[in-house]
Amino acid sequence: MSVILVTGGTGLVGKAIQHVIETEPEGSKFGKKPGEKWVFASSSEGDLKDPEQTKKLFEKYKPTHVIHLAALVGGLFANMKYKLTFYRDNTLINDNVLYTSHLFGVKKVISCLSTCVYPDKVEYPLDETKIHLGLPHESNFGYAHAKRMVDVANHAYKDQYGSNFTSAIPTNIFGPHDNFELERAHVIPALIHKCYLAQQNGTPFIIGGTGKPLRQFIYSRDLAKLFIWQLREYDDVEPVILSVGEDEEVSIKQVTDAIVKAMNFTGEYDFDTSRADGQFRKPASNKKLLSLIGEFEFTPFEKALEETVKWFLDNYENARK
Ligand SMILES: NC(=O)c1ccc[n+]([C@@H]2O[C@H](COP(=O)([O-])OP(=O)(O)OC[C@H]3O[C@@H](n4cnc5c(N)ncnc54)[C@H](OP(=O)(O)O)[C@@H]3O)[C@@H](O)[C@H]2O)c1
């Protein structure tokens, strides 16, 4: 019997893994395998900042495998204002999960990093070898350092104990169950919510910046499949970037147009060019992933966005907003 514990199992990525495990045919590539038990834990089952609560969670489920997603995640403003909180909470969560996994003899842990932990000044495209090549951007200094240390810990556990601990590095994620709070949300859920409010109130839909920056977005349900693949097929300590290709970047204007279409938004929309754009591109290479997984079909961006908008409209009352 394998018990796969997904920490942060109630968030955007955790819910997507649950969806894939529960909807793909049993025994298929991404479906549940016979003898597997999947546990999706929220913070109400145990605060992973606390070593005792972490231990209790592991005692309860006795996991053989862990997909570690739980993290204090936030937007630019929160990251800038609460640097120590982002550093400390994430450091505690990660240390407790890895150390408790070690104590309980967990066979494999995959921890989730992020492309925003990369150095501010770095040669693009990002790849798996460049995480530690310079300081992260000052705005997410705390979060980035805490996350980078997971890679350091994974190597140390491997060297000292031979542990099979590794990490995944996704680019920007979106999908059902995202956080749509206007103040805290990432760009896609924030724009979906703004468009919805503009539609409801008959006001213009205003997008901050020029709409020109390019980003790689991964649909949470595609990412979920990649986590399941990594859990079953990948046994190396070095991280893997989980992303669509560099040639699949989309502009914020394309994101806006896709939202307008999916929402059937009939009002006016405009770009507030007085607002900062951020970096024009931050491409990440998915060459390592493709060389290992072979064929993988990513959901076309517009389709994934339509599904996300539909989920938001169908679940408006209960969505995080
Ligand atoms: N969203 C993105 O664009 C993005 C991009 C790259 C990487 N990532 C990484 O992907 C992972 C998952 O992110 P997400 O977007 O799915 O986050 P999310 O929707 O905010 O979910 C966070 C999850 O972590 C849990 N959690 C937070 N603090 C906890 C604590 N102290 N103890 C136990 N559980 C705790 C939450 O539980 P509750 O629901 O009970 O609060 C929730 O299940 C994170 O590691 C994040 O850094 C995200």
The ligand as an SDF file (V2000), in Angstrom:
LIG
                    3D

 48 52  0  0  0  0  0  0  0  0999 V2000
    0.1460   29.8810   -7.7090 N   0  0  0  0  0  0  0  0  0  0  0  0
    1.2160   30.0130   -8.4750 C   0  0  0  0  0  0  0  0  0  0  0  0
    1.1950   30.6900   -9.5230 O   0  0  0  0  0  0  0  0  0  0  0  0
    2.5080   29.3030   -8.0930 C   0  0  0  0  0  0  0  0  0  0  0  0
    3.5920   29.3980   -8.9810 C   0  0  0  0  0  0  0  0  0  0  0  0
    4.7550   28.6870   -8.6940 C   0  0  0  0  0  0  0  0  0  0  0  0
    4.8290   27.9180   -7.5470 C   0  0  0  0  0  0  0  0  0  0  0  0
    3.7780   27.8550   -6.6930 N   0  0  0  0  0  0  0  0  0  0  0  0
    3.9110   26.9760   -5.5100 C   0  0  0  0  0  0  0  0  0  0  0  0
    2.9150   25.9650   -5.6150 O   0  0  0  0  0  0  0  0  0  0  0  0
    2.5680   25.4970   -4.3140 C   0  0  0  0  0  0  0  0  0  0  0  0
    1.0660   25.4720   -4.1770 C   0  0  0  0  0  0  0  0  0  0  0  0
    0.6070   26.8030   -4.3950 O   0  0  0  0  0  0  0  0  0  0  0  0
   -0.9390   27.1420   -4.5530 P   0  0  0  0  0  0  0  0  0  0  0  0
   -1.0230   28.2430   -5.5420 O   0  0  0  0  0  0  0  0  0  0  0  0
   -1.7240   25.8750   -4.7420 O   0  0  0  0  0  0  0  0  0  0  0  0
   -1.2280   27.7700   -3.1180 O   0  0  0  0  0  0  0  0  0  0  0  0
   -2.6100   28.0510   -2.4040 P   0  0  0  0  0  0  0  0  0  0  0  0
   -3.7570   27.9000   -3.3440 O   0  0  0  0  0  0  0  0  0  0  0  0
   -2.4310   29.3450   -1.6890 O   0  0  0  0  0  0  0  0  0  0  0  0
   -2.6810   26.8720   -1.3330 O   0  0  0  0  0  0  0  0  0  0  0  0
   -1.7890   26.8250   -0.2820 C   0  0  0  0  0  0  0  0  0  0  0  0
   -2.0110   25.5460    0.4530 C   0  0  0  0  0  0  0  0  0  0  0  0
   -1.0530   25.4690    1.5140 O   0  0  0  0  0  0  0  0  0  0  0  0
   -1.7470   25.2250    2.7410 C   0  0  0  0  0  0  0  0  0  0  0  0
   -1.0070   25.8520    3.8310 N   0  0  0  0  0  0  0  0  0  0  0  0
   -0.5950   27.1500    3.9060 C   0  0  0  0  0  0  0  0  0  0  0  0
    0.0170   27.3610    5.0910 N   0  0  0  0  0  0  0  0  0  0  0  0
   -0.0070   26.1800    5.7650 C   0  0  0  0  0  0  0  0  0  0  0  0
    0.4470   25.7560    7.0420 C   0  0  0  0  0  0  0  0  0  0  0  0
    1.0770   26.5970    7.8710 N   0  0  0  0  0  0  0  0  0  0  0  0
    0.2430   24.4790    7.4110 N   0  0  0  0  0  0  0  0  0  0  0  0
   -0.4000   23.6020    6.5930 C   0  0  0  0  0  0  0  0  0  0  0  0
   -0.8430   23.9380    5.3680 N   0  0  0  0  0  0  0  0  0  0  0  0
   -0.6620   25.2230    4.9570 C   0  0  0  0  0  0  0  0  0  0  0  0
   -3.1180   25.8260    2.5360 C   0  0  0  0  0  0  0  0  0  0  0  0
   -4.0350   25.2260    3.4590 O   0  0  0  0  0  0  0  0  0  0  0  0
   -5.4290   25.9860    3.8190 P   0  0  0  0  0  0  0  0  0  0  0  0
   -6.2960   25.8980    2.6060 O   0  0  0  0  0  0  0  0  0  0  0  0
   -5.9650   25.2070    4.9500 O   0  0  0  0  0  0  0  0  0  0  0  0
   -5.0490   27.3900    4.1610 O   0  0  0  0  0  0  0  0  0  0  0  0
   -3.3920   25.4370    1.0940 C   0  0  0  0  0  0  0  0  0  0  0  0
   -3.8380   24.0950    1.0280 O   0  0  0  0  0  0  0  0  0  0  0  0
    3.2610   26.4170   -3.3260 C   0  0  0  0  0  0  0  0  0  0  0  0
    4.3860   25.7630   -2.8010 O   0  0  0  0  0  0  0  0  0  0  0  0
    3.6760   27.6130   -4.1730 C   0  0  0  0  0  0  0  0  0  0  0  0
    4.8400   28.2300   -3.6700 O   0  0  0  0  0  0  0  0  0  0  0  0
    2.6080   28.5170   -6.9390 C   0  0  0  0  0  0  0  0  0  0  0  0
  1  2  1  0
  2  3  2  0
  2  4  1  0
  4  5  1  0
  4 48  2  0
  5  6  2  0
  6  7  1  0
  7  8  2  0
  8  9  1  0
  8 48  1  0
  9 10  1  0
  9 46  1  0
 10 11  1  0
 11 12  1  0
 11 44  1  0
 12 13  1  0
 13 14  1  0
 14 15  2  0
 14 16  1  0
 14 17  1  0
 17 18  1  0
 18 19  2  0
 18 20  1  0
 18 21  1  0
 21 22  1  0
 22 23  1  0
 23 24  1  0
 23 42  1  0
 24 25  1  0
 25 26  1  0
 25 36  1  0
 26 27  1  0
 26 35  1  0
 27 28  2  0
 28 29  1  0
 29 30  1  0
 29 35  2  0
 30 31  1  0
 30 32  2  0
 32 33  1  0
 33 34  2  0
 34 35  1  0
 36 37  1  0
 36 42  1  0
 37 38  1  0
 38 39  2  0
 38 40  1  0
 38 41  1  0
 42 43  1  0
 44 45  1  0
 44 46  1  0
 46 47  1  0
M  CHG  2   8   1  16  -1
M  END
$$$$
